[in-house]
């Protein structure tokens, strides 16, 4: 399992959520990450999901 960091922000830049998630790979992170973000009700907020090397997997403004 690889480690991924999820963060979501308010329009002001204030941090709403910062969590560490684990997935097998970037493809799984993208698919399951989108589902988790939707379940948290943060799909329309500014958010990002990056892998442990800093590669952007998901991003929404």
C-alpha positions as CSV (number, residue, x, y, z in Angstrom):
1,X,0.0,0.0,0.0
2,X,1.1,3.5,-0.8
3,X,0.4,6.6,1.2
4,X,-1.5,9.6,-0.1
5,X,-2.3,13.0,1.4
6,X,-5.8,14.5,0.9
7,X,-6.4,18.1,1.7
8,X,-9.5,20.3,1.2
9,X,-9.6,24.1,1.5
10,X,-12.2,26.9,1.9
11,X,-12.2,29.7,-0.8
12,X,-10.2,31.8,1.7
13,X,-7.4,29.2,1.7
14,X,-8.3,27.9,5.2
15,X,-7.7,24.2,5.6
16,X,-10.9,22.2,6.0
17,X,-9.5,18.6,6.0
18,X,-6.1,17.0,5.9
19,X,-6.0,13.2,6.0
20,X,-3.6,10.4,5.0
21,X,-5.1,7.6,2.9
22,X,-3.6,4.3,1.6
23,X,-4.1,2.8,-1.8
24,X,-2.4,0.2,-3.9
25,X,-1.5,2.6,-6.8
26,X,-2.4,6.0,-8.4
27,X,-5.2,4.5,-10.4
28,X,-6.9,3.1,-7.4
29,X,-6.2,6.3,-5.5
30,X,-8.0,8.3,-8.2
31,X,-11.1,6.1,-8.3
32,X,-11.5,5.4,-4.6
33,X,-10.3,8.9,-3.7
34,X,-13.1,10.5,-5.7
35,X,-15.7,8.3,-4.0
36,X,-14.3,9.1,-0.6
37,X,-14.3,12.8,-1.4
38,X,-17.9,12.7,-2.6
39,X,-18.9,10.8,0.6
40,X,-17.4,13.5,2.7
41,X,-19.4,16.1,0.8
42,X,-16.2,17.9,-0.4
43,X,-16.4,17.2,-4.2
44,X,-17.1,20.8,-5.0
45,X,-14.5,22.3,-2.6
46,X,-11.0,23.1,-3.6
47,X,-9.1,19.8,-2.9
48,X,-6.1,17.7,-3.9
49,X,-4.8,14.2,-3.4
50,X,-1.0,13.7,-3.8
51,X,1.1,10.5,-3.5
52,X,4.1,10.2,-1.2
53,X,6.5,11.5,-3.9
54,X,4.3,14.7,-4.3
55,X,2.7,13.7,-7.6
56,X,-0.8,15.2,-8.0
57,X,-3.4,12.5,-8.4
58,X,-6.6,14.5,-8.0
59,X,-7.1,18.3,-8.0
60,X,-10.3,20.5,-8.0
61,X,-10.5,24.3,-7.8
